[in-house]
Amino acid sequence: MARVLVGVKRVIDYAVKIRVKPDKSGVVTDGVKHSMNPFDEIAIEEAVRLKEKKLASEIIAVSCGPTQSQEVIRTALAMGADKGIHVEVSGKDYETLQPIHVSKILAKIAQNEKVDMVIVGKQAIDDDSNQTAQMTAAVLDWPQATFASKVEKGDKEITVTREVDGGLETIKCKLPVVISADLRLNEPRYATLPNIMKAKKKPIAKVTPKDLGVDVSPRITVVSVEDPPVREPGVILPDVDALVAKLKEGGHV
Amino acid sequence: MAFLKTVCTTSTTLGRRALSVSCVRSTTHQNGYNFELNDTQKEYQAVARKFAREEIAPVAAHYDKANEFPHEIVKKAWTLGLNNLSIPKHCGGLEEKVFNFCLILEELSWGCTGISNAISSSGLGQSPVILAGTKEQQKKYLGRLVEEPLLTAYCVTEPGTGSDVNGVKTRAKKKGSFFGFSIFLFFDFSIFRCFNFNFPIFILFNFTISKYFDFSYNFSIFIPKENVLLGEGAGFKIAMGAFDKTRPPVACAATGIAQRCLDEATKYSLERKTFGVPIAHHQAIAFILADMAIGVETARLAWMKAAWEADNGIRNSYSASIAKSYAADVANKSASDAVQVFGGAGFNSEYPVEKLMRDAKIYHIYEGTTQIQKLVVSRSVIDSTKSVA
């Protein structure tokens, strides 16, 4: 049975209207509702289903961030993870934390905990990077199955159906492997009330990037964060010729 | 006006709730009062909120029109543990306190009070057994509810009983080690109140009917003596004791309706335009929304206090009656105002608010009519004044 590591990220809730800070340095996060990245919920759900099918033995949920990240770890525990690891990254370091850092952290933890599978959401809804799964696999030199919409586990390998631009691609990977969960992989369960109570007794270990030997010094500087441009009104044209002329004018054709 | 605009444009309820909760947080509450939920309560609230919005609200209109019992939803709620919150731990339940039960129920009632009643009314049938049952009685009957999605009902033996609880006519006769009496109707497993001046309470089960209160049976039943709660004559005390725990949930359900009315009305008022602007910008509508919000906030505080008192072993009849009568008024007024904000559309069953108006009315009536609540409150006021004089 496989040991599974699931990465969960605390992001601004998807239903919240994002506002840019007046000084353009970032997005307003104070007092704003946060929750688990929806793709990470799908990742945890997949891990829990594997455990229910007796294909996984233990699920470890990891989150990198400030103290509040423990809330999403608790949610993961309430959904069925066995233990949590909180990698404490706060303040300035957290603002410039990038997938390159997170992937090294996840890789180190995967090695320390001797896991067979790492499952993460395909991307976070705040930065939309879509890099962590791929980089983690590269650091570990493990195969990667990204955009997974179906996962079947055999004894020492998995068969994954991936959603790609051209349609669906089915691949086989040997364990250990990194998987990134796409939208249609499963429908995450509600945390049941008894499980919320049980989750309080499950352990959450706390570590720092330094303990893991990972350097989280910034590789980027944020120059400015702005709203997308306001949508321009459309123009009604009399016929196709006028349309072609306008397109040529605008350099679109 | 500009401030009101900002308040109106934080569109989600979540945003609005955040406004009311994002006060100064202090870990040591030197002021004895505490208006903050703890982490577990926030998690419970989040699950119930999600369930209400994703499972209950979308199907509420369907069950309303079809007049069907929402078996599917009740089963789903059971898998989340929402139905059997009060069942003691030794029977496998969560043994949750009244406050947490109310917190969850308010969120579910936001979705639909018909359905939230279906989910939570099982609690009413359970409460005499939880209050007065022996450990064996509790294990035997409540344990079954935890194992399977069964329902309980709290039934009265005759249609004429209402506010006049003691005026019941049914008699129970002892026949050997059984009690026999005539009954009217019940389903799945029922706790009976058989009123008499001696006032025994029975547990009885295994009769099923297919639809809600559609037909009545009139025949005799025999109940084994070991199913009596506490003993002969204890029924009135148990029934009244149960009310102190069951009135706050009724108040919180009414608050749930009021919150839903506020949310629907606000959303609509920002979409519907008249005279070139969304109607929320007209002061008349804005003031209606403000009145609704004032009602919701204060009704919530009222049930929270009543529930807190129940959990801390403080006699809460006074607060519970205040909470229930006030929340019922708020719910009814908010529902009526919501229909008003929607205008002609509000009267139409294609929009959700007319249902809220129908649903709100019961809160003036059941679990003690508003008039009975006022009797309780006025007696309490007069007694406390007399005792000081």
Interface residues (C-beta under 8 A of the other chain):
Chain A: D13 A15 V16 K17 G31 V32 K33 E71 R74 T75 A78 Y190 A191 T192 L193 P194 I196 M197 K200
Chain B: T10 S11 T12 L14 G15 A18 S22 D39 T40 E43 Y44 V47 K50 F51 T79 L80 G81 L82 L85 L94 E96 I104
